[in-house]
Amino acid sequence: MKATIISIGSCIRSWWCSQETPDPWPAELDAAVRSPDAVPVCHRCMKPCDRAVWFCPECGAAIGPFNNSMPYLQLFSIGEALRSGVGPEAHFSAFRTLAYLSIGLVQYTLFAPLYFIRLYRNYKRLQAAGSDDLDDSSDGQKCG
């Protein structure tokens, strides 16, 4: 019995390891992005940026190459994510609201109640304005 289970496990492992990982990018796009003369752009405003800057000069988004992995600069990325919940163009869904609450509680335990109040007030403001940004059916992402 034990030998059968081990044999089935090894068959499943060999099948799993033999699967190819799908590549979503065409080869031309991958080469263009990785070329030395490629111009980085801001993920928020899509403006071209210099490689040596940590923040977008147009919108202030954290765009440095290692912002999410450097301890000090990581605070700016987390702050930008949390600020998107209390900003004028917030998009609410059940998943995003749960993420705002949990990240706010974990990162800023002492000041989390203040953040939660601002988040709730922004949600109510958008709800009173009849905003279509309050989307509970999807994750709230929009095109354009």
C-alpha positions in Angstrom: 0.0 0.0 0.0 2.8 2.4 1.0 4.7 1.6 -2.2 1.5 2.4 -4.3 1.1 5.8 -2.6 4.8 6.7 -3.2 4.5 5.6 -6.8 1.4 7.7 -7.4 3.0 10.6 -5.6 6.1 10.4 -7.8 4.0 10.1 -11.0 2.0 13.3 -10.0 5.3 15.1 -9.1 6.9 14.2 -12.5 3.7 15.3 -14.3 3.6 18.5 -12.4 7.2 19.4 -13.0 7.0 18.6 -16.7 4.3 21.2 -17.3 5.5 24.3 -19.1 4.9 27.7 -17.6 2.9 29.9 -20.0 4.6 33.0 -21.2 2.1 35.9 -21.5 4.5 38.2 -23.3 5.5 38.0 -27.0 9.2 37.7 -27.5 9.4 41.2 -29.2 7.7 42.9 -26.2 10.0 41.1 -23.7 13.1 42.2 -25.7 11.8 45.8 -25.9 11.2 46.0 -22.2 14.5 44.6 -21.3 16.6 46.6 -23.7 19.0 49.2 -22.2 17.4 52.1 -24.0 13.8 51.3 -22.7 12.2 54.3 -20.9 10.5 53.5 -17.6 7.1 54.9 -17.1 5.0 55.7 -13.9 2.4 53.0 -13.2 -0.1 55.6 -12.1 0.1 58.4 -14.7 2.1 56.6 -17.5 4.5 59.5 -17.9 8.2 58.7 -18.8 10.5 58.9 -15.8 14.2 58.9 -15.2 15.7 55.6 -13.9 17.4 57.4 -11.0 14.3 58.8 -9.3 12.3 57.2 -6.4 9.1 59.1 -7.0 7.2 60.3 -10.2 7.8 64.0 -10.8 4.2 64.3 -12.2 2.0 62.5 -9.7 4.3 61.6 -6.8 3.8 57.8 -7.0 6.6 55.6 -5.6 8.3 54.2 -8.7 11.9 53.4 -7.7 13.3 50.0 -8.9 13.4 48.5 -5.4 10.7 50.5 -3.5 8.8 47.4 -2.3 11.9 45.7 -1.0 13.9 48.4 0.7 12.8 48.8 4.3 12.6 52.6 4.4 11.2 53.1 0.9 8.7 50.3 1.4 6.8 52.7 3.7 6.0 55.0 0.8 4.6 52.1 -1.3 2.4 51.0 1.6 1.3 54.6 2.3 0.4 55.0 -1.4 -1.7 51.8 -1.3 -3.5 52.9 1.9 -3.9 56.5 0.6 -5.8 55.2 -2.4 -8.6 54.2 -0.1 -9.1 57.6 1.4 -8.4 59.6 -1.8 -11.0 61.2 -4.0 -10.8 58.4 -6.6 -11.2 55.4 -4.3 -12.6 52.2 -5.7 -14.3 50.0 -3.1 -15.2 46.3 -3.3 -15.4 43.7 -0.6 -11.9 42.4 -1.2 -10.3 45.9 -1.3 -12.1 47.0 1.8 -10.9 43.9 3.6 -7.4 44.6 2.3 -7.5 48.3 3.4 -8.7 47.3 6.9 -6.1 44.4 7.4 -3.1 46.3 6.0 -4.1 49.4 8.0 -4.4 47.4 11.2 -1.1 45.5 10.7 1.0 48.4 9.6 -0.3 51.2 11.8 -1.8 49.6 14.8 -1.8 52.7 17.0 -3.2 55.0 14.3 -5.4 52.4 12.6 -8.6 53.8 14.1 -7.9 57.2 12.5 -7.4 55.6 9.2 -10.6 53.5 9.6 -12.6 56.7 10.3 -11.2 58.4 7.1 -11.9 55.3 5.1 -15.5 55.0 6.4 -16.1 58.8 5.7 -14.7 58.5 2.2 -16.9 55.4 1.6 -20.0 57.3 2.8 -19.1 60.4 0.7 -18.8 58.3 -2.4 -22.0 56.4 -1.6 -23.9 59.7 -1.1 -22.6 61.0 -4.4 -23.9 57.9 -6.1 -20.5 57.0 -7.3 -20.0 54.0 -9.6 -16.7 53.4 -7.8 -18.6 51.5 -5.1 -18.4 48.1 -6.9 -19.1 45.0 -4.8 -19.4 42.6 -7.7 -15.8 42.7 -8.8 -12.5 43.9 -7.4 -13.3 47.4 -8.6 -10.8 47.8 -11.3 -11.8 50.0 -14.2 -10.4 50.5 -17.7 -9.2 53.8 -19.0 
